[in-house]
């Protein structure tokens, strides 16, 4: 029987679990099912319901779009010499939250950056909600690497570019400067900012928790470097003008000065200099007054340099010829209660004599003989009372009262250079009209920019006025010797005007001017010099004319312009003599 029971037990594979065991199995199964459902629900939530949210959150922590910096275009002079270039620099930035987590390292960081440790900590705390703040910009690569070698969490570098100006103060007013973000702020840097700037690229990268880039994911936008710019400026002539103007301002203790040199054939500006100047590589050492481009922003009454345009208006009217006589005796006239004087009693002069002797009385009488509206139109056609459209920021249009408002006394004073105002660039543009046979060219600072001029003056009138201006630099003229250049003919005009002040004119401050062209036979250069507030001498002939002569002498040599006034030498039996038989010097 026992054997039978054992055989039966061997035939049963296992015993059925009891009630308590079954309950435990069901509980485990239910819990596992719930867990599985929970995991499935979580997966649905992550993959379907909140998929975009979690993707954005993940990307926000690891995927970044960072700019690809581009170099600003270089600026060159007309001969390819760099005037403005961009050099790579590094900027140190921080993730404030990560940096503050290593607060014990911040004093060490501050010392490397040259920042007060307490100020650095406060700066980061105030911006703790951000992920990017600059700590120091435009550092040398070596200095930036020394900061990175500290391996402080949240501290990183970024490549940028810094503008450098090789000629410093010499070209400062023309070129201008950029701000810390490399955007133009003054001069041609501002005028051509879009052309020079280019467009920064954008790339998508993955960064780790320390802010280090571990993978470049995608190029969102390719970088487009800025375009280069070749100017009409000749840095050699620019330097000559700068050096001579600086010496003159120092010699006469003048308030300021400007010089503009143009090519009358196409309007290209070869040089533009102002005093005082500044170093654009060290802007912190300059003042707003030093940074002002006075050649286009400051206006002066042109004084006797305006007589050339009065004579041009008279010749254009058909009422006057170069030989017509004007009585200027006894050296002064009373016009509606205003006394107009010459420096001396010049007696009877023809129109050429009015220019040669710079007679205020003669210019006033010529002006009063003209229709005021027609005279205004001629002055306007020379570019006065309107912007030259040079593109330089802050350019003044000057002031030329409307001709219908001219009373006789105003018309007379405008005739010899008072009652209207011009910039140095406007005056240079106007003299270019005379130099180029009556054609007006808009000033340009870009080499080879073919901007056609348009005729505003009869070529015969322009030639006659130019010949009159030649007598100013010949014996008997107001600029004889001071504006002359050996072996070249010069045509030009001196000018001196009182500086306007509140309530009238100063009795002791003057503008000294000279405007001229060389060589007079076929002008290649037009130059205007304005010296403001010179002391110990103020006539345009003694202050401004020598600057013109010295600069143009060097410029003609640099441009290899052939002389047009070389005495003819002949071989004689006793040696070399000039055309009159006198021994040659």
VOGU-3710 file (C-alpha; in Angstrom, 3 decimals, decimal comma):
1> xxxxxxxxxx> 0,000/0,000/0,000  2,829/2,310/0,780  4,390/1,420/-2,487  1,110/2,172/-4,279  0,986/5,678/-2,583  4,566/6,401/-3,623  3,798/5,363/-7,186  0,813/7,711/-7,206  2,866/10,583/-5,838  5,480/10,011/-8,527
11> xxxxxxxxxx> 2,790/10,333/-11,184  1,771/13,919/-9,940  4,066/16,581/-11,450  3,632/19,044/-8,500  1,326/20,088/-5,834  -1,246/22,850/-6,392  -0,346/26,052/-4,472  -2,435/27,047/-1,590  -4,720/30,089/-1,415  -2,075/32,362/0,104
21> xxxxxxxxxx> 0,460/31,479/-2,582  -2,035/32,267/-5,329  -2,771/35,678/-3,822  0,908/36,499/-3,791  1,278/35,497/-7,415  -1,679/37,673/-8,412  -0,227/40,625/-6,492  3,123/40,320/-8,230  1,419/40,043/-11,588  -0,740/43,113/-10,905
31> xxxxxxxxxx> 2,277/45,152/-9,764  4,272/44,138/-12,772  1,349/45,020/-14,999  0,975/48,412/-13,365  4,676/49,029/-13,704  4,507/48,062/-17,351  1,546/50,369/-17,883  3,427/53,166/-16,121  6,441/52,688/-18,333  4,215/52,621/-21,388
41> xxxxxxxxxx> 2,436/55,781/-20,257  5,774/57,481/-19,618  7,014/56,418/-23,021  3,877/57,795/-24,656  4,288/61,040/-22,711  7,934/61,386/-23,744  7,597/60,201/-27,312  4,161/61,556/-28,251  2,473/63,956/-25,842  5,456/66,125/-24,795
51> xxxxxxxxxx> 7,924/65,097/-27,454  8,586/68,611/-28,774  8,884/70,091/-25,280  11,528/67,622/-24,173  13,405/67,921/-27,431  13,549/71,682/-27,033  14,651/71,362/-23,425  17,389/68,925/-24,386  18,538/71,058/-27,244  18,524/74,136/-25,034
61> xxxxxxxxxx> 20,972/72,455/-22,715  23,269/70,952/-25,295  22,475/72,226/-28,825  23,500/75,794/-29,550  23,508/78,152/-32,509  26,717/80,140/-32,328  27,930/82,910/-34,623  30,871/82,458/-36,950  32,734/85,795/-36,792  33,906/87,349/-40,038
71> xxxxxxxxxx> 36,678/89,798/-40,727  35,717/93,345/-41,680  36,942/94,403/-45,101  40,255/96,247/-45,235  40,611/99,839/-46,408  43,491/100,745/-48,723  44,838/103,961/-50,137  44,931/104,426/-53,916  48,306/102,650/-54,120  47,267/99,593/-52,101
81> xxxxxxxxxx> 48,731/100,670/-48,755  46,496/99,477/-45,875  44,787/102,243/-43,903  42,467/100,032/-41,821  42,803/96,295/-41,160  41,134/93,797/-38,825  43,226/91,577/-36,568  41,900/88,503/-34,700  41,457/88,847/-30,950  39,817/86,725/-28,268
91> xxxxxxxxxx> 37,053/87,645/-25,849  36,435/85,869/-22,545  32,826/85,093/-21,646  31,154/83,228/-18,801  28,086/81,243/-17,852  27,378/83,067/-14,567  25,659/80,126/-12,866  28,532/77,737/-13,520  31,173/80,312/-12,676  29,511/81,189/-9,349
101> xxxxxxxxxx> 29,472/77,494/-8,450  33,270/77,780/-8,340  33,260/81,006/-6,348  36,536/80,132/-4,637  38,266/80,409/-8,049  36,843/83,804/-8,938  39,573/85,898/-7,212  42,177/84,096/-9,327  40,123/84,788/-12,462  39,712/88,439/-11,524
111> xxxxxxxxxx> 43,473/88,899/-11,183  44,049/87,428/-14,632  41,446/89,753/-16,135  42,589/92,791/-14,205  39,197/93,145/-12,508  38,372/93,745/-8,853  37,332/90,334/-7,386  34,332/91,769/-5,541  33,152/93,620/-8,638  33,470/90,442/-10,701
121> xxxxxxxxxx> 31,407/88,420/-8,232  28,746/91,114/-8,079  28,660/91,338/-11,875  28,065/87,589/-12,193  25,454/87,494/-9,423  23,442/90,262/-11,092  23,384/88,198/-14,290  22,996/84,749/-12,797  19,869/84,085/-14,884  21,804/84,340/-18,138
131> xxxxxxxxxx> 23,946/81,769/-19,856  26,298/84,188/-21,656  28,013/87,367/-20,475  31,244/88,974/-21,630  33,960/89,366/-19,018  36,683/90,966/-21,129  36,814/91,629/-24,833  39,555/92,047/-27,395  42,319/90,261/-25,553  45,426/88,947/-27,237
141> xxxxxxxxxx> 45,283/85,205/-27,982  48,082/84,595/-25,494  46,349/86,432/-22,657  43,038/84,691/-23,371  44,704/81,272/-23,389  46,264/82,017/-20,004  42,751/82,594/-18,628  41,454/79,360/-20,157  44,388/77,436/-18,681  42,921/78,127/-15,240
151> xxxxxxxxxx> 40,165/75,646/-16,203  37,514/77,480/-14,202  34,004/76,085/-14,879  31,807/78,276/-17,090  34,688/80,343/-18,491  35,104/80,267/-22,282  36,549/82,276/-25,172  35,140/83,598/-28,449  36,989/84,793/-31,547  36,408/88,410/-32,579
161> xxxxxxxxxx> 38,203/91,024/-34,678  39,695/94,354/-33,740  40,257/97,271/-36,118  43,768/98,648/-36,450  44,760/101,877/-38,205  48,418/101,862/-39,294  48,635/105,634/-39,941  46,840/106,608/-36,731  46,096/110,324/-36,488  47,211/111,065/-40,061
171> xxxxxxxxxx> 44,097/109,533/-41,634  41,821/109,546/-38,573  39,157/111,989/-39,798  38,808/110,399/-43,229  38,795/106,749/-42,135  36,959/107,159/-38,808  36,743/104,218/-36,407  34,580/101,296/-35,287  32,994/100,442/-31,953  33,725/97,383/-29,830
181> xxxxxxxxxx> 31,370/95,315/-32,001  33,311/96,378/-35,115  30,558/98,615/-36,513  31,573/101,915/-38,144  31,052/105,013/-36,017  32,708/107,857/-37,922  34,238/108,685/-41,282  34,277/106,206/-44,138  34,013/103,342/-41,643  30,470/104,569/-41,023
191> xxxxxxxxxx> 29,695/105,723/-44,561  30,605/102,293/-46,003  29,711/100,193/-42,973  27,444/97,768/-44,855  30,006/97,228/-47,581  32,833/96,627/-45,118  30,961/94,603/-42,486  29,936/91,449/-44,314  27,622/88,951/-42,612  28,522/86,656/-39,727
201> xxxxxxxxxx> 27,788/82,975/-40,228  25,805/80,712/-37,891  26,555/77,104/-37,002  24,716/74,634/-34,779  26,947/72,847/-32,249  26,624/70,515/-29,267  28,250/71,708/-26,085  28,892/69,837/-22,872  27,947/71,077/-19,441  31,197/73,051/-19,256
211> xxxxxxxxxx> 30,282/74,975/-22,385  32,909/73,303/-24,518  31,970/72,449/-28,100  32,071/68,700/-28,589  30,502/68,423/-32,034  29,621/70,629/-35,010  26,127/69,588/-36,024  25,115/71,838/-38,911  26,026/75,011/-40,838  22,966/77,226/-40,606
221> xxxxxxxxxx> 24,385/80,170/-42,581  27,733/80,448/-44,286  29,832/83,483/-43,279  30,307/86,262/-45,816  33,423/88,363/-45,157  33,297/92,119/-45,644  34,406/93,708/-48,914  37,663/95,628/-49,204  37,578/99,332/-50,065  40,225/101,162/-52,121
231> xxxxxxxxxx> 40,178/104,896/-51,578  41,210/107,830/-53,729  43,343/109,022/-50,803  47,101/109,049/-51,416  48,681/108,388/-48,021  51,911/110,149/-49,121  50,103/113,399/-49,901  47,963/112,895/-46,804  51,132/112,747/-44,713  52,562/115,887/-46,324
241> xxxxxxxxxx> 49,370/117,818/-45,577  49,222/116,494/-42,012  52,824/117,404/-41,241  52,612/120,892/-42,723  49,278/121,696/-41,128  50,508/120,487/-37,749  53,573/122,745/-37,958  51,452/125,741/-38,945  48,951/125,270/-36,118  51,823/125,019/-33,651
251> xxxxxxxxxx> 53,631/128,040/-35,101  50,608/130,338/-35,041  48,921/128,786/-31,981  45,783/128,383/-34,082  42,509/126,952/-32,799  42,118/124,480/-35,677  42,911/123,960/-39,338  41,800/121,940/-42,370  43,213/121,083/-45,775  41,556/119,343/-48,728
261> xxxxxxxxxx> 43,317/118,280/-51,937  41,328/117,093/-54,968  41,909/115,976/-58,521  39,796/118,478/-60,521  39,480/116,097/-63,471  37,308/113,559/-61,652  36,560/114,878/-58,157  38,735/112,325/-56,348  39,843/113,489/-52,908  43,571/112,818/-52,569
271> xxxxxxxxxx> 43,951/114,170/-49,038  41,815/115,533/-46,231  43,448/116,595/-42,968  42,254/118,378/-39,838  43,925/119,770/-36,759  43,587/118,883/-33,961  43,541/115,179/-34,736  43,381/111,989/-32,647  44,618/108,416/-32,628  41,770/106,035/-33,572
281> xxxxxxxxxx> 43,746/103,164/-32,025  43,401/104,834/-28,611  40,004/106,550/-28,636  39,933/106,908/-24,875  42,607/109,582/-25,094  40,587/111,805/-27,457  37,761/114,326/-27,110  34,708/114,915/-29,339  36,271/118,154/-30,568  39,375/116,296/-31,743
291> xxxxxxxxxx> 37,294/113,675/-33,532  35,257/116,210/-35,538  36,012/116,219/-39,261  36,113/119,997/-39,576  36,710/119,906/-43,326  33,073/118,844/-43,807  31,349/119,841/-40,553  32,724/123,334/-39,787  31,747/126,301/-41,917  33,547/129,607/-42,414
301> xxxxxxxxxx> 32,883/132,749/-44,376  35,304/132,359/-47,286  36,510/135,934/-47,415  38,349/136,986/-50,567  38,485/133,451/-51,973  34,856/134,141/-52,991  35,870/136,961/-55,353  36,656/134,404/-58,034  32,983/133,408/-58,106  31,795/137,024/-58,121
311> xxxxxxxxxx> 33,980/137,680/-61,155  32,714/134,460/-62,781  29,106/135,577/-62,251  29,914/138,974/-63,789  31,570/137,454/-66,868  28,682/134,991/-67,271  26,211/137,886/-67,226  27,777/139,407/-70,347  27,918/142,831/-68,701  31,606/142,582/-67,867
321> xxxxxxxxxx> 34,848/141,846/-69,668  38,226/141,221/-68,019  39,477/144,681/-69,059  36,551/146,729/-67,729  37,638/149,361/-65,213  36,461/149,901/-61,616  37,388/152,944/-59,526  38,240/151,835/-55,973  39,495/155,234/-54,732  39,940/156,406/-52,033
331> xxxxxxxxxx> 40,165/152,889/-50,580  36,798/152,919/-48,836  33,109/153,468/-49,585  30,072/154,053/-47,419  27,257/151,741/-48,494  23,957/152,240/-46,707  25,773/153,155/-43,504  28,293/150,302/-43,778  31,915/151,137/-44,564  33,711/148,785/-46,956
341> xxxxxxxxxx> 37,513/149,111/-47,000  40,526/147,923/-48,943  43,953/147,509/-47,398  45,103/150,511/-49,429  43,945/152,914/-52,124  44,296/150,844/-55,289  42,857/153,489/-57,570  41,356/152,340/-60,862  41,500/148,590/-61,437  40,311/146,283/-64,157
351> xxxxxxxxxx> 38,631/142,972/-63,207  41,961/141,188/-63,152  43,311/143,885/-60,832  40,395/143,325/-58,432  41,571/139,718/-58,087  45,287/140,554/-58,025  44,959/143,225/-55,336  42,002/141,515/-53,617  39,899/144,665/-53,632  36,763/144,486/-51,482
361> xxxxxxxxxx> 35,477/147,680/-53,041  35,937/146,365/-56,550  34,198/143,059/-55,736  31,319/144,876/-54,021  30,762/147,188/-57,018  30,855/144,251/-59,424  28,338/142,331/-57,302  25,955/145,287/-57,055  25,877/145,579/-60,843  24,423/142,072/-61,175
371> xxxxxxxxxx> 20,907/140,746/-60,846  20,827/139,196/-57,338  18,857/136,142/-58,414  21,233/135,454/-61,299  24,256/135,946/-59,045  22,704/133,562/-56,530  22,164/130,968/-59,279  25,842/131,130/-60,280  27,028/130,724/-56,686  24,583/127,868/-56,237
381> xxxxxxxxxx> 25,872/126,179/-59,396  29,344/126,084/-57,839  27,881/123,929/-55,054  27,426/126,495/-52,292  24,451/126,155/-49,963  24,082/122,420/-50,607  25,771/119,204/-49,564  28,533/117,870/-51,779  27,065/114,358/-51,246  30,496/113,069/-50,310
391> xxxxxxxxxx> 28,930/110,473/-48,008  30,911/111,552/-44,964  28,721/111,666/-41,848  27,866/115,044/-40,395  28,590/116,977/-43,582  27,273/120,534/-43,500  25,547/122,112/-46,479  26,887/125,528/-45,540  24,672/128,588/-45,894  23,804/130,617/-48,972
401> xxxxxxxxxx> 20,819/132,914/-48,483  18,199/132,768/-51,237  18,835/135,416/-53,874  15,348/136,904/-53,666  16,175/137,919/-50,071  19,387/139,770/-50,919  19,353/143,410/-49,960  22,090/145,561/-51,596  24,386/145,441/-48,555  24,110/141,646/-48,391
411> xxxxxxxxxx> 24,787/141,312/-52,099  27,843/143,534/-51,784  29,286/141,608/-48,825  28,638/138,245/-50,479  30,638/139,618/-53,408  33,795/139,711/-51,266  33,117/136,656/-49,113  30,896/137,604/-46,183  27,241/136,776/-45,580  27,479/133,148/-46,647
421> xxxxxxxxxx> 29,431/130,175/-45,306  31,184/127,160/-46,791  33,106/124,074/-45,750  36,666/123,369/-46,871  35,372/120,542/-49,091  32,763/122,823/-50,731  35,386/125,461/-51,459  37,712/122,845/-52,980  34,874/121,506/-55,142  34,089/125,030/-56,363
431> xxxxxxxxxx> 37,705/125,748/-57,333  37,758/122,424/-59,177  35,052/123,883/-61,448  37,415/126,672/-62,498  40,323/124,225/-62,823  38,384/121,780/-65,021  37,007/124,317/-67,481  33,598/124,837/-65,882  32,669/121,211/-65,052  31,409/120,361/-61,557
441> xxxxxxxxxx> 32,426/116,985/-60,120  30,964/115,557/-56,933  33,773/114,752/-54,477  34,491/111,047/-54,118  36,716/109,081/-51,748  36,634/105,853/-53,774  39,304/105,278/-56,392  38,034/104,804/-59,913  34,436/105,674/-59,080  33,439/107,041/-62,466
451> xxxxxxxxxx> 30,922/109,749/-61,586  30,378/112,017/-64,593  30,498/115,742/-63,975  28,205/118,341/-65,489  28,944/121,748/-66,921  27,980/124,733/-64,768  30,230/127,442/-66,219  31,197/128,490/-69,732  34,701/127,144/-70,477  35,857/130,542/-71,731
461> xxxxxxxxxx> 34,753/132,169/-68,461  36,504/129,461/-66,451  39,708/130,055/-68,428  39,540/133,824/-67,928  38,989/133,485/-64,182  41,882/130,996/-63,943  44,177/133,453/-65,722  43,141/136,174/-63,292  43,942/133,887/-60,369  47,439/133,320/-61,760
471> xxxxxxxxxx> 48,243/136,999/-61,148  47,708/136,518/-57,391  50,887/134,422/-57,265  52,851/136,683/-59,610  54,715/139,908/-58,718  52,232/142,408/-57,298  49,776/139,722/-56,180  48,780/139,062/-52,574  50,398/135,592/-52,548  53,531/136,333/-54,552
481> xxxxxxxxxx> 56,355/134,191/-53,113  54,226/132,688/-50,314  52,155/130,450/-52,620  54,520/130,139/-55,565  56,195/126,840/-56,514  59,441/126,784/-58,446  59,032/125,720/-62,091  55,233/125,534/-61,865  52,522/128,096/-62,556  50,047/128,518/-59,700
491> xxxxxxxxxx> 46,565/130,034/-59,792  44,860/130,791/-56,514  43,333/133,275/-54,150  44,054/134,357/-50,606  41,275/135,027/-48,119  40,938/136,440/-44,625  37,662/136,700/-42,717  36,676/137,676/-39,200  35,390/134,769/-37,132  31,705/135,188/-36,348
501> xxxxxxxxxx> 30,715/135,194/-32,705  27,617/136,007/-30,683  26,426/139,478/-31,592  28,706/140,011/-34,582  32,339/139,429/-35,491  35,463/139,066/-33,413  37,988/141,914/-33,656  40,926/139,613/-32,938  40,121/136,165/-34,385  40,341/135,404/-38,083
511> xxxxxxxxxx> 40,016/132,630/-40,621  43,073/132,483/-42,887  42,419/130,863/-46,272  44,075/129,975/-49,522  42,506/128,136/-52,458  44,454/127,296/-55,576  45,382/124,931/-58,386  48,601/123,568/-59,941  49,972/123,508/-62,527  47,809/126,374/-63,737
521> xxxxxxxxxx> 48,267/125,518/-67,420  46,596/122,106/-66,961  45,526/121,734/-63,324  46,141/118,339/-61,754  45,606/119,364/-58,135  43,293/121,754/-56,319  43,999/122,559/-52,695  42,198/124,518/-50,006  43,770/125,517/-46,681  41,777/127,004/-43,790
531> xxxxxxxxxx> 43,490/128,007/-40,535  41,156/129,214/-37,791  42,142/131,611/-35,017  45,844/132,053/-35,846  47,799/134,359/-33,544  50,801/136,490/-34,402  49,683/136,734/-38,031  46,373/135,999/-39,663  46,401/136,988/-43,342  45,714/134,152/-45,732
541> xxxxxxxxxx> 48,847/135,128/-47,641  51,132/134,644/-44,632  49,415/131,764/-42,785  47,572/129,572/-45,307  49,402/130,166/-48,600  52,759/128,732/-47,408  50,990/125,514/-46,400  49,546/125,219/-49,893  52,942/125,837/-51,492  54,849/123,327/-49,352
551> xxxxxxxxxx> 52,291/120,526/-49,705  51,703/120,986/-53,415  55,429/121,094/-54,125  55,810/117,649/-52,583  52,601/116,304/-54,158  53,647/117,353/-57,673  56,958/115,564/-57,194  55,279/112,410/-55,852  52,811/112,326/-58,753  55,580/113,033/-61,246
561> xxxxxxxxxx> 53,741/115,993/-62,757  55,867/117,716/-65,379  56,799/121,373/-64,693  55,064/123,966/-66,860  57,150/127,042/-66,019  60,787/126,080/-66,575  62,942/128,938/-67,956  64,293/128,136/-71,403  68,064/127,684/-71,256  70,344/128,289/-74,193
571> xxxxxxxxxx> 73,960/127,370/-74,685  76,192/130,428/-75,238  79,819/130,838/-76,008  80,552/131,775/-72,392  78,344/129,106/-70,824  74,673/128,472/-70,149  72,352/131,482/-70,127  68,609/132,030/-69,982  66,476/133,222/-72,876  67,315/136,878/-72,110
581> xxxxx> 71,040/136,246/-72,187  71,563/136,504/-68,427  73,673/133,801/-66,756  71,443/130,975/-65,579  71,307/130,448/-61,822
//
